[in-house]
Structures are given as C-alpha cells and as structure tokens.
Amino acid sequence: MGITARGIGLLVAAVVLLGAGFRFAYPELTLLGAAAGAAVGYAALVAAWRPRLTVTRHADPDRVARGEPASMTLTVRNAGRLRSANLLAEDRCGERSVPVPVLRLRPGRDAEVRYDVPTHRRGVVPVGPLRVTRRDPLGLVALARPYGAAVPVWVYPRVHPLTAVPRGAGRSLDGRVDGVPHGSITFDSLREYVVGDELRRVHWRTSARVGELMVRENVDTSLPHLIVLLDNRAAAHPQRVGGVAESFESACEAAASIVTAAHRADLPVVLLFAGAESGAPGGVTDVGSALGPLDRLAAAELSDADEAVRAATTRLRQDRLGDTLIFLTGPGGRDDLGHVGALRGAYPSVVVGVFGAAEPTPPGAAGLVVVDAADGAQFAAEWDGVRRW
C-alpha cells in the first residue's frame, strides 16, 4: 500500500491541525484535523478492499520463430457482486507496460485486450502478471496487487532450410568404415509379445523354450547420430551490437536449422551447450528431457565459463554420443579448435562453424572442416559443401 503525495499532504495537515487545536485550545482546528485523519483512514480502507478478478491469457502462438507475429489476448472478469470503481490495470509484456481498460468494470462483465508480443529478438518473453491498482475516490491511497500468473512466449531462432544431412558410419567386420545413408538393422534384444506386434518378428525357438511368445527387438546401429555443440561462452562472442552478440544469434540459428533438418530426416540428434544453460548446472548439460531443443535455444544465454570447451570435449571423448560432431562458435572460439580437433578419433565426422569472424579461419585449422559464415543463412547456403563427409 502506498500513500500518494496528496495523501501525505493531507496526513501532515491532519497532524498539524490536531497539534495546533489541542495546543491552543481551538476546537475548530481539532475538528478539521480529525476530519483529515479520518479521510486518510477511510481512503486506506477503500484501497485495501480486494476486488475479485479472474484473469485468463491466450498466446497465439506461444512458440514462434524470430520475426514472426505473435499476440496475447488478456481477459479480465469481475467475479464480485459489487461494482469495482477506480481500478487501474496494466500488463507486463517483456520490458513494456500495456494498459488494460478495467476502470469501473461492472460485476459479471469482461474486459478484453489484445496486443502484439515483440518477437524481434530470440528469447523467452515473460508476459504478466496483471498489475491492478485500486485508489480511493480522493486519490489519497493507492494499492497495487498482481493477478494471474506470468506466461512465457518462446521466440525461437530463425530456421534456415538445409538440403543435406550427413551419412552414417557403418563399420564392417574387416574394419572398414562405410557410408550408410539410412542406417542398417541389427538384432538387439528379446521382449514379451504385446498385441499389435508383427508375427514375423516372433522368435519361435525362444518362445518354445520359455513357454510364451517372445519378439525380437532391432536397433539401427549405423544410423547417423548428430551431436551439435553450441559454444555459449561470452569469450567466444566478444562483439556486441546494441548489447547483443550477433555471432551467438547466428550460431543459435545454425543449431536450430541442423536440429530441425535432423528431425525431419528422422535422425537422432543431441544438442549440447559448452557453458551452463539457464537454470541448469554447470558444465556440458543436456536437459532435453525437460525442454525441447528449440525451447532450449530460445532460452540460451551466454556463460562466463571460459574453460567450458575443454570440459565439453573431455565428456564427448569419454561418452562418444554419436558419429557426427558439429561445433558452432564465434570469432573468440577459434583458439579452442585444437580441443575439438582432438575428437577426430572418436567422431568420424567433425565440422566447425565459425560466425562473425572478421577474417576467414586459416585453412586446415586443427585438421577440421571449418565453415566461416556471417550469419545462419550463409551457413545454411554452404551446408551442401559438407556432404563430402
């Protein structure tokens, strides 16, 4: 609860009038002071009354690519029986305030406002909560309360179409490594039969031995497994334009394009961050079970962990999460390409995308295939050149 400047002035006047009235025995001044104090007290009681409002929101859509339109529809309903007078309301949308017309909203009536959500930058735009301010008729006291929960609008990086996906690495018995465009099927395990399984997958010999139907489970061992490592260190993206690291935004667009192309081709893909993700523990993190990859890219922020790439490559060498590694970094990350190049023994295909560098990366840096690109669109245009993997 806050007392306005008018309320403070009237409260000071009440104290002065009461003091002067009692000091000099003027009942008129005492009466005026008591009236002024009573007015402030009444104003506090009026402002303290909490109106019964229900707030609903609908984002259309709640997930959108950068630059595409998105809107928020806010509906405020007066669920009380009395008339709610002198209400002022505003909604928070990112960094700006949106006025909501709820002044003198009648009981059982709705007030609806629809406004655009800014999507010119990648990120998670928090919308809400609604802030309702109640004032007394004299404007002496104002009390603001939040209504409803905040709703996030996810602004994804732009996705550029990629026309090529890498080929898998199928190892034959004599040690050769063959390119397998769509993978190969290999027996993995047996499980109990469930309704809907094809009878041609039943393993009859085992079924006769255990007394119940057993079904073969196959896996695609040579299906290409993509690992996208996004360098989100602040040191890797030192250049800022209006407080925004454009090289990091381009790297996020490239990561989103690769992940989207892999999903469309039904290829396994894992998105990792060199530094800590927002709300995630430090080190290389993979919280894909909680959020989708595009959601994680929308919420991605720069980290101050300078040694994160070394820790990331150590984990990748130990775990061997796939056969195709794609490292996306900025101009400040070229000094760490040696750590990435050391993974060539564990990953048959290693490609690096460098964004925003003033000069092209020296050819043959760390023995890697390096794609220099000004932004995500240029990276997508040069992606076909990587098909020789």
N, C-alpha and C positions, 0 to 999 in steps of 0.2 A: 504494500500500500504506500502511495506517495501523496504528499500534500503539495498542491500546486502553489505557485507564487501568490496567487490571490488568497489561498487558504492560509499560507504562512503570514501574510499581512494581516488577515482578519484575526488570526490567533494571537499575534503580537498585540494588536489593538485591544483584544479582549483582556489580556494580562495587564496592559497599561491602564485601561479603564477601570478594571476591578481594583487595582492597586490605588489609583487616584481616588476612586469612590470611597474605599474604606479609609484611606489616609486622611482625606479632607472632609469626610462625612457628607458626601454628595450622593444621595440615593439614585439620582438620575444616571450618573456615570456608572454606578454599580449595576443598575438595570441594563444599561447598554452593553457593559462588559459581559454580563451573564448571557444576554441575548446573542452576542457574538460568539461566545464559547459554545452555547447550545447549537448555534448554526453549524459550527465546525464538527461537533459531535454527531449531529443529525446527518451531515454530509458523509462522515465516516461510516455510519450505519447503512446508509443508502448504497454507498460504493461497495461495502462488504457483502451485500446480497449477491449470491452467485446464481446467475441465470442458468437455466437448464437448456443447454445447446447440444445437439448431436452434429458431428462433423463427419462427412464421408468424402473420399477422394477417389478420383479415377484418372489414371495417367493413360494417355493414348498417343503412342505406346509407352510402356515403361522401360523398354530397351530399344535403342535407336543408334544408328551409325552417326558418326560426327558429321554435322552439317544438315542432316535430315530433320524435318519438322517433328516436334513433339509438343503436346499440350497437356494441361492439367485442368480437370473440372472439379471444382470445390462446391459442395452443397452444405449449407448451414441451416439447420431446422430448429425452431424454437419449440422445445418439448414441454415448456412450462405452461401454467394456467394463467399467469399474469402477463401483462404487457411489458416487454423489455424496452425501456426507454433509455436514451442517451448511451447507446453502445457504439463503440468504435472498434473496428477489427481490421487486421492486416495479416496477410500470409507471407511467409518467408519462402523465397524461391532462389536458392543459391545465395548470392550476395545482395539481392534486391528485395524490396518490400512491395507487395501487391495489395492495394486497398480492397476490402470486401464490404459490400453495402448491406450492413445488418442494422443500421440505425432505425429504431422503433419497429423492430421485427415483431409482427403480431403472433400470438400463440397459435401453434399448429402450422405456421407458414414457413416456406423455404426461401432462402436467398442463394442464388447460384452465380458463380463467376467462373469464367473460362479464360485462361491466359496461356501464352506460349512459354515453354521451358527453353532456356538458352542451351543450344547444342553446338555452339561454335568451337568448343574445346572438349577434348576427351576427358572423361572423368565421371564421378558419381555426384549428381546434383541433388542435394537434400532439399526436399520441399516440405515445409511445415516446421513446427506445428502452427496452428492458427492462434494468433495472439489477440485476445478480446479485452478491451479496456472499458471499464464502467466508470462513469462520472456522475456526480450528483448534479441536480439542476443548476446550482450556483457555480459549479466548476471549482469547488474548493478542494476536493479529494478525488484522486484517480487511482484505480486498482486494475492492474493488468494480470490476466491469467491465460495460460496455454490451454488449448483444446485440441484434441486429436493427436495422433502420432505423426511423426515425420515419415515421408515416403520417399525412397530413393528413385531417381531416374538414371539409368545406366546409359552413358554415352560411349559407344564402342569406337575404337579406331576405324578409319576407313578400310574397307576390304577391297583389294585390287584383284582382278581375276588372274589366276595362274593357269597356264595351259599345259604344264608338265609336272609330273610327280616323280620322285626318284624311284629307282628299281631296287628290289630286294637283293639280299646276298644269300644265295643258296650254296652251301658247302657240300661238295660231293665226297665220296669215300677216298678218292686219291688226293684230297687236299685242295683241289681246285675250287675257286670261288666263281660261281656263275651268276649272271644277272637273271633274276626271276621277276617278271613284271607283275604277276598277280599272286605269287606265293605258291606253296605246294602243301598237300595234306599229309599229315603224319599221325600215326596212332599215338594216343596219349594215355588213356586210362579206360576202365570199365565202370559202369554205374548201373543201378537198377532201372528196369524198364518203366516208363510212365506212359500214360495214354497219349497218343499222338506221335510217338516215335515211329520211324520207318522200320519195318520188319527186316529190311536188308542190312540194317546196322546191328541186328541181334547177333551176339557171339554165342553160337549154339553149343559149342563144346563146353564153355564155362557155365552156360545156363544149365546144361545137363548135370554138371558136377555139383553145383550149389543148390539146384532144385528150384530156381526162379530165373526169369528172363533177365539177362544182362546185356547191356547195349554198349557198343564201342563209342568212345569219345575221341574225336580227332582234333588236332590243332594245326594251324598253318604256321609252321616253323620258319619258313623263309619269307613270310610276308614282310614288306618293308616296315620297319619301326622308326619313326622320326622322333628326334629329340631336338626341341627348339629351346636354346639357352639365351635368354634375353638379359643383356648387360644393363642393369638398372642402377649402376653406381653413378653418383654425381660426378666423380672424377672422369668418367668415360664420356660425359656430355657437358663439357665446360662452357660452351657458348650458350648465351641466353638472349632471347628476343622478347622484350616485354615480360621478363621473368619466366619465360617458357623455354625449355630446351627442345628446339625443333628437331634435333637429331634423335632424341629419345622418342618424340612423337612419331617420327618416320620409322624407327625400329619397331615401335608398337604396331604400326600399320603393316609392316612386313610380317611380323609374327602372326597377326590376325589373318593375313592373307594365306600364309602357309597352313595354319591350323584349319581354316575353312576349306582350303583345297584338299587337305588330307581327309577331312571328314566326308567330303563329297565323294572321294575315291574309296571310302571305307578302309582307310589306312590307319593303323594305330599311331597316335601322336601324343607326346608328353611335353607340356610347357613348363619350363623351369625358369627361375629368376636367380641371377647371380647374388644379389643382395636380398635382404629381408623384404617380404611383402607386407602390405599394410595389415596390421593385426595378426601377423604370423611370426613365429620365432625366427631368429637369425639364421644365416647360412642359406644354402640352397633349399628352397621349400617347394613342396608340391601339395597344394591344398585343393586339387581338382575335385576331390570328393565333396567339398563344401560348396564350391563355386565352379561354374563353367569356365573354360579358358578365356572366352571373350569378356565375361564378368571380371575375371582377374586382370585382364589387360586394361579394362576401363578403370579399375581401382589402382592400377600400378603407379607407384611413386618412386622418386629417386632415393637411393640409400647412400649413407656415408661410409659404408663398409668398403674400404679400399682394397683389402685382401680377399674380397669375396670370390673373384675369378679363380684364384689358386685353390680355395676350398671347394669351389664348384667342380673344377677339373679333377680334383682328388676323388670326390664322390663318384663322378662319372666314370673314372677309370676303375674304381672298385666294383660298381654296380653293373656296368655295361647294360644300360637300359634299352639300347637299340643298336641299329647298324648305320644310321644316318644322323649325323650331328650338324646342326645349323646354329652358328653363333652370331648373334646380332649385337653390334656395339656401335659406339660413336668414335669421333676422332681421338679421344683420350684413351681409348681401349686398345689401340694398335700396339702399345708397348707390352701387352699381355698375350699377344698371339703365340708366343713361344709355349705358354702353358696349354693353349688349345692345340697347337701342333703336336704336342706330346701325346695326344689321344689318337693319333692316326693308327696306332697298332691295335687299339680296342674298337675303333669305329672305322669300317672300310671307307666310308664317305664322310668327309669333314669339309664344310663350306662356311665361309665367314662373310657376313655382310657389314660393311663399314658405311656409316651415314654421316653426312655433313662435313667430311674432311675437305680442307682447302686444296690439298694436293692428293693425287691418287696414291694408293698404297704401293710400295715397291714390289715389282713382280717377284713371285716366288717367296713371299714373306712366310717364313716358317714352313715352307713347303706346302702351303694351303692354297685352295681355290678361293680367291678373295674377290668379292663383288663390291665395287665402290659405287655408291648411289647417293644422289642428292636427297631423295625422298622415297617413300614407299612405292609411288607409281613407277619411278625409274627402276627400282629393284624388281618389280613385277615384270617390266618390259625386258629386263636382262635375264630373267629366270630361265628362259629356254636354253640359254648358253650353258646351263648347268646339267643338261640332260646327258652329257657325256660321262656322268658318274657311272 
